[in-house]
């Protein structure tokens, strides 16, 4: 399950919810997010730059510190790290280039796409 969530940069988990900024593992998942999650024209995904590569924050949470994304959907000429500190990833959900990714400064104030863990929610209620 996915929804928009307010964030202060992509590292803060939504208060009171068992949700994390989304990691995108396939074209189908990327298309679903781009077409179905409502809100602004762009939103954070849950990734961070490590050296010259990116990694999903969810992987780090699960003990996998290795950089690298198995699936990507970068906009043409991205990632470009144009300002030298574009260490996070946003997904474009507007009409032009919907579903494409851009590297962006982590300090930008935009909402994020949250991915809920149903199993963690169930465990937390027991």
C-alpha positions as CSV (number, residue, x, y, z in Angstrom):
1,X,0.0,0.0,0.0
2,X,1.3,3.5,-0.8
3,X,0.3,7.1,0.1
4,X,1.8,10.5,0.1
5,X,3.4,11.5,3.4
6,X,4.9,14.7,4.7
7,X,8.6,14.6,5.3
8,X,11.4,16.8,6.5
9,X,13.9,15.5,3.9
10,X,13.6,11.9,3.0
11,X,15.0,10.5,6.2
12,X,12.2,11.2,8.7
13,X,9.6,8.5,9.0
14,X,6.0,9.6,9.3
15,X,5.0,9.9,12.9
16,X,2.7,7.2,14.2
17,X,2.7,5.2,11.0
18,X,4.6,2.1,10.1
19,X,5.6,3.4,6.7
20,X,8.9,4.2,4.9
21,X,9.8,6.2,1.9
22,X,9.2,3.9,-1.0
23,X,11.9,1.8,-2.6
24,X,10.9,0.9,-6.2
25,X,11.9,-2.5,-7.4
26,X,10.2,-2.8,-10.8
27,X,8.7,-0.9,-13.8
28,X,5.2,-2.1,-12.7
29,X,5.7,-0.6,-9.2
30,X,7.1,2.6,-10.6
31,X,4.1,3.0,-13.0
32,X,1.7,2.3,-10.1
33,X,3.2,5.0,-8.0
34,X,3.3,7.5,-10.9
35,X,-0.3,6.8,-11.9
36,X,-2.1,6.3,-8.5
37,X,-0.5,8.2,-5.7
38,X,-2.0,11.6,-5.6
39,X,-0.5,14.8,-4.4
40,X,2.1,17.2,-5.9
41,X,3.8,16.9,-9.2
42,X,6.9,15.3,-7.6
43,X,7.7,13.4,-4.5
44,X,10.7,11.8,-2.6
45,X,11.6,8.2,-3.0
46,X,13.5,6.5,-0.3
47,X,17.1,6.5,-1.7
48,X,20.3,8.2,-0.9
49,X,23.6,8.8,-2.7
50,X,26.6,6.7,-1.6
51,X,29.7,7.9,-3.5
52,X,28.8,7.8,-7.2
53,X,25.8,5.4,-6.7
54,X,22.5,5.3,-4.9
55,X,21.0,2.8,-2.4
56,X,17.6,2.3,-1.0
57,X,17.3,3.4,2.6
58,X,15.0,0.3,3.2
59,X,17.9,-2.0,2.3
60,X,20.1,-0.3,4.9
61,X,17.3,-0.7,7.5
62,X,17.2,-4.4,6.6
63,X,21.0,-4.8,7.0
64,X,22.1,-4.5,3.4
65,X,24.6,-1.6,3.2
66,X,25.6,-2.2,-0.5
67,X,25.0,0.6,-2.9
68,X,23.2,0.1,-6.2
69,X,19.6,0.0,-7.4
70,X,18.4,-3.1,-9.2
71,X,15.8,-1.0,-11.1
72,X,16.0,2.7,-12.1
73,X,13.9,5.0,-14.2
74,X,16.1,8.1,-14.5
75,X,14.9,11.1,-16.6
76,X,17.2,11.7,-19.6
77,X,20.6,13.0,-18.5
78,X,20.0,12.1,-14.9
79,X,21.4,11.6,-12.3
80,X,23.6,14.6,-12.9
81,X,24.4,15.9,-9.4
82,X,24.3,19.4,-11.0
83,X,24.7,21.3,-7.8
84,X,27.2,18.9,-6.3
85,X,24.9,17.9,-3.4
86,X,21.9,16.2,-5.2
87,X,22.0,13.1,-2.9
88,X,18.3,12.1,-2.9
89,X,15.8,10.9,-5.6
90,X,12.4,12.4,-6.5
91,X,9.9,10.8,-8.8
92,X,8.1,13.1,-11.3
93,X,4.4,12.5,-11.3
94,X,3.4,15.4,-13.6
95,X,2.2,15.0,-17.1
96,X,5.5,15.4,-18.8
97,X,7.9,12.7,-17.9
98,X,5.6,11.0,-15.4
99,X,7.4,8.3,-13.5
100,X,10.9,9.5,-14.3
101,X,13.5,10.1,-11.6
102,X,15.7,13.1,-10.8
103,X,18.5,13.5,-8.3
104,X,17.8,16.5,-6.0
105,X,19.1,18.2,-2.9
106,X,17.8,16.4,0.2
107,X,16.8,19.7,1.9
108,X,14.0,20.4,-0.6
109,X,10.6,20.6,1.0
110,X,8.4,18.1,-1.0
111,X,6.2,15.3,0.1
112,X,7.3,11.7,-0.1
113,X,5.8,8.5,-1.4
114,X,5.3,6.2,1.6
115,X,5.2,2.4,1.3
116,X,3.4,0.7,4.1
117,X,4.5,-2.6,5.6
118,X,1.3,-4.6,6.3
119,X,3.3,-7.3,8.2
120,X,4.9,-4.7,10.5
121,X,1.5,-3.1,11.1
122,X,0.0,-6.5,12.0
123,X,2.9,-7.4,14.3
124,X,2.6,-4.0,16.0
125,X,-1.1,-4.6,16.8
126,X,-0.6,-8.0,18.5
